Amino acid sequence: MNYGQFLHMIPEATLTVILILVFFADLLCSRDRCVKMKTMRTFVSLLMCAQIVACALAVPTSAFGGLYVVSQAANVMKVILTLGTLIVIIMAQPWLKNDASNKVGEFYELVISTLLGMYIMISSGNFLMFFLGLEMASVPMACLVAFDKLKRNSAEGAAKYIITATFSSGVMLYGISFVYGATGTLYFDDTMQRIAFFSQFKSQMPMLIMGLVFFFSGLGFKLSLVPFHFWTADTYQGAPTPVTGYLSVVSKGAAAFALMVILMKVFAPLTEYWEYMLYIVIVLSITIANLFAIRQSELKRFMAFSSISQAGYIMLAVIGSSQMGMASLMYYVLVYVVANMAVFTVISAVEHSGVPTPNGKTLTAMSCYDGLYQTNPKLAFLMTLALFSLAGIPPFAGMFSKFFVFMAAAQQGSFWAYFVVFIALINTVVSLYYYLLIVKAMYIKSTENPLPAFKTDVNTRIALAVCTAGIVLFGICSCVYDWLFNASVM
């Protein structure tokens, strides 16, 4: 084997080097907790900035006979995922300082390990490579969910996550075995050619359709699409808030990109089958998640159902199966990263502010945000901007991201595509209502005992500044979408 082919895997190689450097930095760093936290935070943040540059400069290539295949779109997606990871690392500092100051190194190592698995997953050209990348991302993520293992909710959320992840992996492998049994290969390009051949003569079709359904179901668990979403609310509530943010944006973005690539590159001859499956899942995900979000009184559970709904919107881009669809998916994930992470940064800041908990409630309860504008107007304002972007209110970037996925879906041209877009538009109004429930609590609801004023640390301010800049600028700078469109050729 030519080991020089590893040099084609520049993003994965540099991230592996970063993982090793972080491990030794954690081993050799000062035992003083404050010094170690500051040193590790600065060191890891600088390394992740360098990783963003490495991903941006990487070129499309392939290695190991098609086992590893990376396009320009995959490199851009890695930039977006690394940016989201960098924001998580910055906004996690208040939580690490209060609850996990003796496990800083472990947190960084698990986050980077998960990101490495996502890299491999979206750069795979073979079902086996894809599955290995998926598991490399899922196992460290389960450890992150259980990071506060002494808290009952964290242990319960991790148990539900790992059980569901194991089950979904088994379902996916079952589907892959059907595809392999019908085609005799695990390589994406070869599989598509053989599926196209079989579809002409209608041979092997039942086995191929079964494989498609099981494979889609397995990834549906990772994306928390309805009806594969039951683990989401408990896991999001039990996980530490920075981990919840990481799980909701970075993990979901990687899974959505991988699903679209595989449907377009492997199952394109079966489009007439998986299109209708997507229609049903999208309508159910957006509608059911919106209805359940209205009933929530705990913010992390609320954001869990919001993320299920957002996953449905992301899947609208997959319907188009075109360059515009790929560009709109990447743009939606980019905007979703900054908007959702802004919300979770505010939640984390409030949760770890050290202020007394009113009436014995947890600081993630929605009622704790009653009158927040009176005492912490800046946090309330930034939270409002992020919620407006998630709801798709102009002129924020979230409105443009929804517009582009609607256009990509409508480009398909069928009656059912238009119908699904219409249902999504109606649900956008519903989502505006429940996002405004938080705004109403912060600005309109009066309370005799609002959260007292508190000062946020510099890390929280940096994370909020980056996210707010993205929410505003990504919507008005057309060059961002143009860059993504030009890079979205598969």
Beta strands, then each sheet from edge to edge (+ up, - down):
strand 1: 61-63
strand 2: 68-70
sheet 1: 1+ 2-
end
